[in-house]
Amino acid sequence: MAVSLRLPDELSRRLNSLAAKTGRSKTFYMLEAIKKHLGELEGIYLSEQQRVEAHAGGLVSHSTDDLDRRSDLDCT
């Protein structure tokens, strides 16, 4: 799959310089950066999406402290 990416000038200069100095391709370094950080981005943005969906769906979360207090009150 081909992807087109427009980089800001400063990042483009840095990437060109790195590739020229090391003899590796710009594609190599872009893939390395994506592989290194994609998992981190998934964790951040997917958990945020789940939070938004839970809030929109009316789901309520409770801390374990809340649950402990509730069980103390449920003396039957």
DOBASE-893554 format. One record per residue (C-alpha): residue in one letter; chain; x, y, z. Coordinates in nm, 4 decimals, decimal comma, always signed. Example, Ala and Ser with C-alpha at 12.3 -4.5 7.8 and 13.67 -1.06 7.14 Angstrom:
BEGIN
[A; A; [+1,2300; -0,4500; +0,7800]]
[S; A; [+1,3670; -0,1060; +0,7140]]
// end
This chain:
BEGIN
[M; A; [+0,0000; +0,0000; +0,0000]]
[A; A; [+0,1378; +0,3388; -0,0923]]
[V; A; [+0,0931; +0,6360; +0,1372]]
[S; A; [+0,1588; +0,9982; +0,0603]]
[L; A; [+0,2826; +1,2128; +0,3465]]
[R; A; [+0,3575; +1,5844; +0,3450]]
[L; A; [+0,6132; +1,6645; +0,6117]]
[P; A; [+0,6747; +2,0059; +0,7632]]
[D; A; [+0,9924; +2,1635; +0,6225]]
[E; A; [+1,1971; +2,1117; +0,9402]]
[L; A; [+1,1128; +1,7395; +0,9624]]
[S; A; [+1,1807; +1,6982; +0,5930]]
[R; A; [+1,5261; +1,8592; +0,6298]]
[R; A; [+1,6095; +1,6415; +0,9276]]
[L; A; [+1,4934; +1,3250; +0,7530]]
[N; A; [+1,6871; +1,4117; +0,4350]]
[S; A; [+1,9989; +1,4823; +0,6382]]
[L; A; [+1,9725; +1,1581; +0,8343]]
[A; A; [+1,9210; +0,9546; +0,5190]]
[A; A; [+2,2112; +1,1231; +0,3396]]
[K; A; [+2,4504; +1,0831; +0,6328]]
[T; A; [+2,3689; +0,7166; +0,6940]]
[G; A; [+2,3062; +0,5912; +0,3418]]
[R; A; [+1,9642; +0,4579; +0,4333]]
[S; A; [+1,6423; +0,5622; +0,2671]]
[K; A; [+1,3939; +0,8109; +0,4050]]
[T; A; [+1,1345; +0,5321; +0,3796]]
[F; A; [+1,3464; +0,3152; +0,6094]]
[Y; A; [+1,3460; +0,5816; +0,8804]]
[M; A; [+0,9773; +0,6617; +0,8413]]
[L; A; [+0,8923; +0,2923; +0,8800]]
[E; A; [+1,1190; +0,2626; +1,1833]]
[A; A; [+0,9493; +0,5615; +1,3489]]
[I; A; [+0,6033; +0,4240; +1,2771]]
[K; A; [+0,6896; +0,0759; +1,4046]]
[K; A; [+0,8460; +0,2182; +1,7205]]
[H; A; [+0,5582; +0,4502; +1,8118]]
[L; A; [+0,2423; +0,2996; +1,6641]]
[G; A; [+0,1723; +0,0851; +1,9701]]
[E; A; [+0,2025; +0,3890; +2,1950]]
[L; A; [-0,0347; +0,5885; +1,9723]]
[E; A; [-0,2830; +0,3011; +1,9658]]
[G; A; [-0,2819; +0,2901; +2,3442]]
[I; A; [-0,3403; +0,6630; +2,3762]]
[Y; A; [-0,5999; +0,7170; +2,1070]]
[L; A; [-0,7908; +0,3883; +2,1317]]
[S; A; [-0,8321; +0,4204; +2,5081]]
[E; A; [-0,9527; +0,7780; +2,4569]]
[Q; A; [-1,2002; +0,6549; +2,1953]]
[Q; A; [-1,3289; +0,3874; +2,4326]]
[R; A; [-1,3721; +0,6509; +2,7034]]
[V; A; [-1,5706; +0,8734; +2,4661]]
[E; A; [-1,7882; +0,5815; +2,3534]]
[A; A; [-1,8509; +0,4706; +2,7121]]
[H; A; [-1,9491; +0,8232; +2,8107]]
[A; A; [-2,1781; +0,8594; +2,5095]]
[G; A; [-2,3404; +0,5264; +2,5874]]
[G; A; [-2,4102; +0,6267; +2,9447]]
[L; A; [-2,1765; +0,3704; +3,0955]]
[V; A; [-2,0576; +0,4622; +3,4412]]
[S; A; [-1,7290; +0,3524; +3,5864]]
[H; A; [-1,6532; +0,3338; +3,9559]]
[S; A; [-1,3263; +0,3281; +4,1379]]
[T; A; [-1,2516; +0,0300; +4,3578]]
[D; A; [-1,2845; +0,2620; +4,6590]]
[D; A; [-1,6430; +0,3394; +4,5522]]
[L; A; [-1,7165; -0,0303; +4,5196]]
[D; A; [-1,5671; -0,1041; +4,8635]]
[R; A; [-1,7857; +0,1650; +5,0233]]
[R; A; [-2,0955; +0,0304; +4,8503]]
[S; A; [-2,0283; -0,3229; +4,9740]]
[D; A; [-1,9917; -0,1864; +5,3274]]
[L; A; [-2,3390; -0,0375; +5,2988]]
[D; A; [-2,4981; -0,3544; +5,1625]]
[C; A; [-2,5174; -0,5331; +5,4946]]
[T; A; [-2,8001; -0,7863; +5,4662]]
// end
